[in-house]
Amino acid sequence: MPVLSPAILVSAVLNGLLTGAVYALVALGLTLIYGVLHIINFAHGALLSAALFAAFFAFRLLGIDPYVAIFLLTPLFFAFGYALQRFIIGPASHRDDRNMLLVTLGIAVIIENALLYAFRADTRTIDVPYAFETINFGFTFLAVPRVVGFAAVFVVALALWLIMNCTDIGRAIRAVAKERLGAELAGIDVAHVYAMTFGLGTACVAVAACLLIPNYYVNPSVGNAFVLVAFTIVVLGGMGSVLGALIGALLIGVVESLSGLFLGESLGQIGIFVIFIAVLLVRPNGLFGARA
Amino acid sequence: MKTLAPIVAVIAVLAAVPFVVQSNATLNFLVVSLMVALAGQGWNILGGYGGQYSFGHAAFFGTGAYVTCILQVRYGVNAWVGFGAGIAAGAALGGVIGALAFRSGLRGSYFALVTLAFAEVLRIIASVAPITGAGVGTLIKLDLGAQTFQFQSRAVFYWVILGLVGVSLVIARLIERSRFGVWLIAVRENEDAAEALGVNARSVKSVAMIISGAVTAAAGCFYAQYFLFVDSGIAYGTWISIEALLTPIIGGVGTVFGPLLGALVVKSLGEGAKLVTGDVPGLDLILYGAVLVLVIWVAPGGLIGGLAQLRKRLMRGATRAAASTQGAGHG
């Protein structure tokens, strides 16, 4: 049992919140896709790995700072996600939920192993000058990249909220999420809306990757660790709920940080899964989810 | 007995293979394929007939493997008894997870996620708990002999796993033919309608999960005896969860021979890719993923469904051709 001064506890909670913010970025895309397509996107983790590699090579080969790369990779991954849903997942799954689940699983396996094939299993990092800079908050020090990530998640959430509520495509997405057949009868191109949603979800992953890479590492299976946690968050917050994902992510970040503190590093993640199973069993619709 | 004839025929043909093929590498390949077919049949009973897609069948495979190992190594239990205990443990775990998940009414994606979470929890526990050998894993001491379930010859292992696959085929066929199987399929097709007709969906799914857990655990037990080594990444890793669902889906979900056909096809593809490209990591799995997507795209019913469809189309084409020639004759 570690000696628990309030300072350690407070900084553990703060660090948990910062980790949670990154989880939130991954979870936002996942919950958006679930809310509209009603599928669990198993390719999300592999797409995150791919985005991390993209951010890594953008810095290594082209010298583009990760924070600048956000503006490059986000549209790129949006287009990739759009094409993936429009031309592969959509046609391949014949509109059957179970098939969609399996097609995304197949794509995950392809992407992850394509990365493994191309870049091998080596773990790589970049060194940006600000990677280890910290901000002194008086009672604790926090790493600059993590604080930036924390701020960015709110910007992304706000942007998503604006897209969903103030644009035509946002209205169309919400219409399809609520009543697919009705939306189709009203003249909405459902295949296009599905693809837009998948694109938006994938774009979130690109933002997450650019914010992560300055003080994180990349290898072909790195995304999986995040995506299991992101599933938990999405379920915890109620599948399809953006606000739920945000709050759930921060909560899970703190839980992981605290259980790491109390149980030791290797058991840190077990707290997450235990909470996950408990929530699923007790409140299958999540903390903020609508009744099914 | 007639319903079991195709199974007997297939097993009899496969049993003759070691008399023709002497190469250890080929036999090893077949043993691993059959082991995956067994794990896949377990998944198929729950996922194929019952429509409950599990993404965490590693939980059963790993439990079977670890129970077999630990009983032998730490408690000196006889290997065959350990094998049986591993299967029983898989069934028990299926009962527990099933009771919890189905009591809460988890369906579809939620059920898939909760099974995945159980497998992950077990993996993390196995990677730190002293009894499993933690990160190092557990090694069964080499001690050849029928009593220790360790054989010099690959052929014997081949017949053992073939026998287990045979039993799993019979189980699937018996389920298909039984009242229980009809209930299970009714639950898959429309759970609410089945309940309205008086089927107790919860208990039907739970029983299916127990059988499913036992069959997949048997594959895990066999893994432990064959390779004599288990660690948390092997036993509870995602690889086996994926293979267990991939083989029936590619072969034909909810069919008796689907998992066996799927396992042979998928494993041959993997080996073929390795032969063509050399031992490059990742390439065989890229192929796996591509085949999975393609099969769902082109033949949503798997290879068996696709073949049946093709035959139907050919027959329809033949009848139409016959009808048109007949019509021409009358004209």
Chai-1 contact restraints between the chains, C-beta under 6 A:
chainA,res_idxA,chainB,res_idxB,connection_type,confidence,min_distance_angstrom,max_distance_angstrom,comment,restraint_id
A,I40,B,S109,contact,1.0,0.0,6.0,A-B,restraint_1
A,A92,B,V293,contact,1.0,0.0,6.0,A-B,restraint_2
A,A92,B,I296,contact,1.0,0.0,6.0,A-B,restraint_3
A,A92,B,W297,contact,1.0,0.0,6.0,A-B,restraint_4
A,H94,B,P300,contact,1.0,0.0,6.0,A-B,restraint_5
A,N99,B,I296,contact,1.0,0.0,6.0,A-B,restraint_6
A,L102,B,I296,contact,1.0,0.0,6.0,A-B,restraint_7
A,V103,B,V293,contact,1.0,0.0,6.0,A-B,restraint_8
A,V103,B,I296,contact,1.0,0.0,6.0,A-B,restraint_9
A,G106,B,G289,contact,1.0,0.0,6.0,A-B,restraint_10
A,G106,B,L292,contact,1.0,0.0,6.0,A-B,restraint_11
A,G106,B,V293,contact,1.0,0.0,6.0,A-B,restraint_12
A,V109,B,L285,contact,1.0,0.0,6.0,A-B,restraint_13
A,V109,B,Y288,contact,1.0,0.0,6.0,A-B,restraint_14
A,V109,B,G289,contact,1.0,0.0,6.0,A-B,restraint_15
A,I110,B,I286,contact,1.0,0.0,6.0,A-B,restraint_16
A,I110,B,G289,contact,1.0,0.0,6.0,A-B,restraint_17
A,I110,B,A290,contact,1.0,0.0,6.0,A-B,restraint_18
A,N113,B,G282,contact,1.0,0.0,6.0,A-B,restraint_19
A,N113,B,L285,contact,1.0,0.0,6.0,A-B,restraint_20
A,N113,B,I286,contact,1.0,0.0,6.0,A-B,restraint_21
A,A114,B,I286,contact,1.0,0.0,6.0,A-B,restraint_22
A,L116,B,P281,contact,1.0,0.0,6.0,A-B,restraint_23
A,L116,B,G282,contact,1.0,0.0,6.0,A-B,restraint_24
A,Y117,B,G282,contact,1.0,0.0,6.0,A-B,restraint_25
A,Y117,B,L283,contact,1.0,0.0,6.0,A-B,restraint_26
A,F231,B,L113,contact,1.0,0.0,6.0,A-B,restraint_27
A,S266,B,V128,contact,1.0,0.0,6.0,A-B,restraint_28
A,I270,B,I124,contact,1.0,0.0,6.0,A-B,restraint_29
A,F273,B,A117,contact,1.0,0.0,6.0,A-B,restraint_30
A,F273,B,E120,contact,1.0,0.0,6.0,A-B,restraint_31
A,F273,B,V121,contact,1.0,0.0,6.0,A-B,restraint_32
A,F276,B,A117,contact,1.0,0.0,6.0,A-B,restraint_33
A,I277,B,A117,contact,1.0,0.0,6.0,A-B,restraint_34
A,L280,B,V114,contact,1.0,0.0,6.0,A-B,restraint_35
A,L281,B,L100,contact,1.0,0.0,6.0,A-B,restraint_36
A,L281,B,S104,contact,1.0,0.0,6.0,A-B,restraint_37
A,P284,B,S104,contact,1.0,0.0,6.0,A-B,restraint_38
A,P284,B,L106,contact,1.0,0.0,6.0,A-B,restraint_39
A,P284,B,Y110,contact,1.0,0.0,6.0,A-B,restraint_40
